[in-house]
């Protein structure tokens, strides 16, 4: 069902109650801002937006460009990254849950007062290069490409709001579009401004992991996939090899290749090679790996699990449509030592709607369930191969 055109401004909406529909919209926005797949947001992502828009609109007035840059910086410091001291926000790496909590603190107060002057007008004026007070569909689509929104989704929103069918919309209409996105909690009338909504189960939605036999068997399988050299231990060199293999197989550009390497080194340094007391290891055995994962899985690591999965997904999802094909999925899995036959079989498991491609929702649903789920009958338990019941021989 197509929603009706939106005309309400942010001031016309009641205070947001932060329900499931709103949460999915903010998670979607987060993923669109992290277009490369770093697994986090940082100040550079805010700078990337005006950079892309200045390139897309070369005739943009210098004053409009200056205002746009300022608006992105204000958005970061004032509303998105508020979980740390202001002095630390310049270098902070913002996780999805941190952004959600920051918006919950400010959306009904300062953000509502800031939205029109601080975000709506700067974006609109950036796209309105001829300063006629209107933006065309092409200008709207070009602007939304900076947020990595596919043209077809932007076209749908634009046509819905262009009620007079003149091929242009004004500032107040654009204001209503963004106000609806941030404040509407009605799934029937809410606009999917930044593309189809994310809908996989968050790590925060899983209960505490009991680390039972099935979970432990999955971690043993994971360990042996990480043990590239089959030495009975894993070290940083195994992680470097995985990142390089994925980059080569997928023909990644430098930006995506660096994102993968950064994510996988972070996984090793922050979580796998460290015990509960903060001691780091040059290498660890299977027994040590299982022990460490037991102590970490219910702590901070669980809140970053889907961010790592997102990075690997985005590494091979180069079309920008939110899907990966069979060969792209093979590239991910074979980098971890999964055979092509295993990868092809599990591709069919992940492809829930049988459209011969995997969405980010389908991939991340399996990824989170693998690390946090404990159902021995889950169809996702063999994501990296069969569950291994017995520990490795000493």
C-alpha positions in Angstrom: 0.0 0.0 0.0 1.4 3.4 -1.0 1.3 6.0 1.8 -0.5 9.3 1.2 1.6 12.4 0.6 3.0 13.9 3.8 2.4 17.6 4.6 3.1 17.7 8.4 6.2 19.5 9.6 8.2 18.2 12.6 6.3 20.6 14.8 3.0 18.9 13.9 4.1 15.5 15.1 3.6 14.4 18.7 6.7 13.4 20.7 8.2 10.2 19.3 7.7 7.1 21.4 10.6 5.3 19.6 8.7 2.2 18.5 9.8 -0.6 16.3 9.0 1.3 13.0 11.0 4.3 14.1 13.9 2.1 15.3 14.1 0.4 11.9 14.2 3.8 10.1 17.1 5.0 12.2 19.0 1.7 11.8 18.5 2.1 8.0 19.8 5.6 8.1 22.8 4.4 10.1 23.6 1.8 7.5 23.2 4.3 4.6 25.6 6.7 6.3 28.1 3.8 6.7 28.1 3.2 2.9 31.6 1.8 2.6 31.0 -0.7 5.5 33.5 0.5 8.1 31.2 -1.0 10.7 30.9 2.3 12.5 30.3 6.0 11.9 32.8 8.7 12.4 33.2 12.4 11.6 34.7 11.5 8.2 31.2 10.1 7.2 29.7 13.5 7.9 32.4 15.2 5.9 31.8 12.6 3.1 28.3 13.8 2.5 29.0 17.5 1.6 32.1 16.3 -0.3 29.8 14.1 -2.5 27.2 16.8 -2.9 29.8 19.5 -3.8 31.0 17.1 -6.5 27.5 16.3 -7.7 26.4 19.9 -7.8 29.4 21.8 -9.2 27.3 25.0 -9.6 26.4 25.0 -5.9 27.0 28.4 -4.5 30.0 28.7 -2.2 27.8 30.0 0.6 25.5 27.0 0.3 28.4 24.7 0.4 29.7 26.3 3.5 26.3 26.1 5.2 26.0 22.4 4.2 29.4 21.5 5.7 28.5 23.3 8.9 25.1 21.5 9.1 26.8 18.1 8.9 29.3 19.0 11.6 26.6 20.4 13.9 24.6 17.2 13.3 27.5 15.0 14.4 28.5 17.0 17.5 25.1 18.1 18.6 22.8 15.1 18.0 24.5 11.9 16.6 27.6 11.6 18.7 26.6 12.6 22.2 27.6 9.5 24.2 31.2 10.7 24.8 32.7 14.0 25.9 32.8 16.7 23.2 36.6 16.7 23.1 36.5 13.0 22.1 33.8 13.3 19.4 36.3 14.3 16.6 37.8 10.8 16.7 35.0 8.7 18.1 33.7 5.6 16.3 30.0 5.5 16.7 28.2 2.2 16.8 24.5 1.7 15.8 23.2 1.4 19.3 25.0 4.6 20.4 23.4 6.5 17.6 20.0 5.2 18.5 20.4 6.2 22.2 21.8 9.7 21.2 18.7 10.4 19.0 16.4 9.2 21.8 17.9 11.8 24.1 17.5 14.7 21.6 14.8 13.9 19.0 11.9 15.4 21.0 13.8 18.4 22.2 16.8 20.0 20.5 16.7 18.0 17.3 13.1 19.0 16.6 14.1 22.7 16.9 17.2 22.1 14.8 15.8 20.0 11.9 14.4 22.8 9.6 17.2 25.3 9.8 20.0 22.9 10.6 19.3 20.1 8.1 16.3 20.7 5.8 17.3 24.1 4.4 21.0 23.3 3.9 20.3 20.1 2.0 17.5 21.8 -0.1 19.6 24.8 -1.0 22.5 22.6 -1.9 20.3 20.8 -4.5 18.5 24.0 -5.7 21.5 25.2 -7.8 19.4 27.7 -9.8 18.0 29.2 -6.6 14.4 29.1 -7.9 13.1 27.7 -4.7 12.3 24.3 -6.2 14.2 21.1 -6.8 13.5 18.7 -9.7 13.4 14.9 -9.5 16.9 14.7 -11.0 18.2 17.1 -8.3 16.4 15.2 -5.6 17.8 11.8 -6.8 21.3 13.3 -7.1 21.1 14.6 -3.6 19.9 11.3 -2.2 22.7 9.4 -4.0 25.0 11.0 -1.5 23.1 8.9 1.1 23.5 5.8 -1.2 19.7 5.7 -1.8 18.9 3.9 -5.1 17.3 6.1 -7.7 14.2 4.0 -7.9 13.5 4.6 -4.2 14.0 8.3 -4.5 11.7 8.4 -7.5 8.9 6.8 -5.6 9.2 9.4 -2.7 9.5 12.3 -5.1 6.4 11.3 -7.2 4.4 10.7 -4.1 5.2 14.2 -2.8 4.9 15.9 -6.2 1.1 16.2 -5.8 0.7 18.7 -8.6 2.8 16.6 -11.0 4.9 19.5 -12.0 8.2 17.6 -11.7 9.4 19.9 -8.9 8.9 20.2 -5.2 9.4 23.2 -2.8 11.1 23.7 0.5 8.1 23.0 2.6 7.4 19.7 0.8 11.0 18.6 1.4 10.6 19.6 5.0 7.6 17.4 5.3 9.6 14.5 3.8 12.3 14.6 6.4 9.9 15.4 9.2 7.9 12.3 8.3 11.0 10.2 8.3 12.2 11.2 11.7 8.9 11.5 13.5 6.2 9.4 11.9 5.6 6.1 13.8 2.7 5.0 11.5 4.0 2.2 9.3 1.2 2.8 6.8 1.9 6.5 6.2 5.7 6.6 7.0 8.0 7.4 4.2 11.0 5.2 3.5 13.1 8.1 2.5 16.5 6.4 2.9 15.5 3.2 1.2 13.9 -0.2 2.3 14.0 -0.6 6.0 16.5 -2.8 7.8 14.7 -5.7 9.4 17.1 -8.2 10.9 17.2 -9.2 14.6 19.7 -6.9 16.5 22.3 -8.4 18.9 20.5 -6.4 21.6 17.3 -8.5 20.9 19.0 -11.8 21.7 19.0 -13.0 25.3 22.1 -13.7 27.3 24.2 -16.5 25.7 24.5 -19.5 27.9 27.4 -20.9 25.8 25.9 -24.3 25.7 27.1 -27.3 23.6 25.7 -26.1 20.2 27.2 -22.6 20.6 30.5 -24.0 21.6 30.5 -26.4 18.6 29.9 -23.4 16.3 32.8 -21.5 17.9 35.1 -24.6 17.3 34.0 -24.5 13.7 34.8 -20.8 13.5 38.2 -21.3 15.1 39.2 -23.9 12.5 38.0 -21.7 9.7 40.2 -18.9 11.1 43.2 -21.3 11.4 44.1 -20.8 7.8 47.5 -22.6 8.1 45.9 -25.5 10.0 48.5 -25.1 12.8 46.1 -25.7 15.8 46.4 -22.0 16.7 45.4 -18.7 15.2 47.3 -15.4 15.1 47.2 -12.0 13.5 48.7 -13.4 10.2 45.6 -15.6 9.7 43.4 -12.5 9.9 45.5 -10.6 7.5 45.4 -13.4 5.1 41.6 -13.6 5.2 41.3 -9.8 4.6 43.7 -10.0 1.7 42.0 -13.0 0.1 38.6 -11.3 0.3 40.0 -8.2 -1.3 41.7 -10.1 -4.1 38.7 -12.4 -4.9 36.3 -9.5 -4.9 38.5 -7.0 -6.7 38.0 -4.4 -4.0 39.0 -0.8 -4.4 41.4 0.7 -1.9 38.6 2.2 0.3 36.7 -1.1 0.6 39.8 -3.1 1.0 41.0 -0.9 3.9 37.6 -1.2 5.5 37.8 -5.0 5.5 41.4 -5.0 6.8 40.5 -2.5 9.5 37.5 -4.5 10.6 39.2 -7.9 10.7 42.3 -6.5 12.6 39.9 -4.8 15.1 38.2 -8.2 15.6 41.5 -9.8 16.4 43.0 -7.1 18.5 39.9 -6.0 20.5 38.2 -9.3 21.1 39.8 -12.5 20.0 43.5 -12.0 21.2 42.6 -10.6 24.6 41.4 -12.2 27.8 39.0 -10.8 30.4 41.9 -9.2 32.2 43.1 -7.3 29.1 46.1 -9.5 28.4 47.0 -9.9 24.7 48.2 -13.0 23.0 50.4 -13.4 20.0 48.5 -16.6 19.1 45.8 -18.6 20.8 44.7 -22.3 20.7 41.2 -23.6 20.2 40.8 -24.0 24.0 41.9 -20.5 24.7 39.7 -19.2 21.9 36.5 -20.8 23.3 37.4 -19.6 26.8 37.8 -16.0 25.6 34.6 -16.1 23.6 32.7 -17.3 26.6 33.9 -14.2 28.6 33.3 -11.7 25.7 30.1 -12.8 24.0 27.7 -11.2 26.6 29.8 -8.1 26.9 30.7 -5.3 24.5 31.5 -7.8 21.7 27.9 -8.7 21.2 27.0 -5.1 20.4 29.5 -5.0 17.6 28.8 -8.4 16.0 26.5 -7.2 13.3 28.8 -4.3 12.5 31.5 -6.8 11.5 29.0 -8.7 9.5 27.9 -5.5 7.8 31.5 -4.7 6.8 32.0 -8.1 5.1 28.6 -7.8 3.3 29.4 -4.3 2.0 32.8 -5.4 0.9 31.3 -7.5 -1.9 28.0 -5.6 -2.3 29.3 -3.1 -4.9 26.1 -2.3 -6.8 24.5 -0.3 -4.0 21.2 -2.1 -4.2 21.6 -4.0 -0.9 22.0 -7.4 -2.4 24.9 -9.8 -3.2 24.9 -12.5 -5.9 26.1 -16.1 -5.6 29.7 -15.4 -6.8 30.0 -12.5 -4.3 28.8 -14.7 -1.5 31.3 -17.3 -2.5 34.0 -14.6 -2.3 33.1 -14.0 1.4 32.9 -17.6 2.4 36.0 -18.9 0.5 38.1 -16.2 2.2 37.2 -17.9 5.5 38.1 -21.3 4.1 34.6 -22.4 3.4 34.5 -24.6 0.3 32.5 -23.6 -2.8 30.2 -26.5 -2.4 29.4 -25.5 1.2 29.0 -21.8 0.2 26.6 -22.7 -2.7 24.5 -24.9 -0.3 24.2 -22.2 2.3 23.4 -19.5 -0.2 20.2 -21.4 -0.8 19.5 -21.4 2.9 20.0 -17.6 3.2 18.0 -16.8 0.1 14.7 -16.8 2.0 12.6 -15.3 -0.8 14.3 -17.4 -3.5 15.2 -14.5 -5.8 18.8 -15.8 -6.3 20.4 -13.0 -4.3 20.9 -12.3 -0.6 19.8 -9.1 1.1 21.7 -7.5 4.0 18.7 -8.5 6.2 19.1 -12.2 5.1 22.9 -12.1 5.6 22.9 -10.3 8.9 20.1 -12.4 10.3 22.2 -15.5 9.8 25.4 -13.7 11.0 23.9 -12.6 14.4 22.1 -15.9 14.9 25.4 -17.8 14.4 27.2 -16.0 17.2 24.3 -15.3 19.6 21.7 -18.1 18.9 21.8 -21.4 20.7 19.0 -23.3 19.0 20.5 -26.7 17.9 17.9 -26.8 15.2 18.6 -23.4 13.7 19.1 -23.4 10.0 21.9 -20.9 10.5 24.1 -23.0 12.7 26.2 -24.2 9.7 27.0 -20.7 8.4 30.7 -21.6 8.4 30.5 -25.3 8.3 29.2 -28.2 10.5 29.0 -27.8 14.2 32.0 -29.5 15.8 31.0 -31.4 18.9 34.5 -32.5 20.1 37.4 -30.2 21.0 40.7 -30.5 19.1 43.2 -33.0 20.4 45.8 -31.5 22.8 
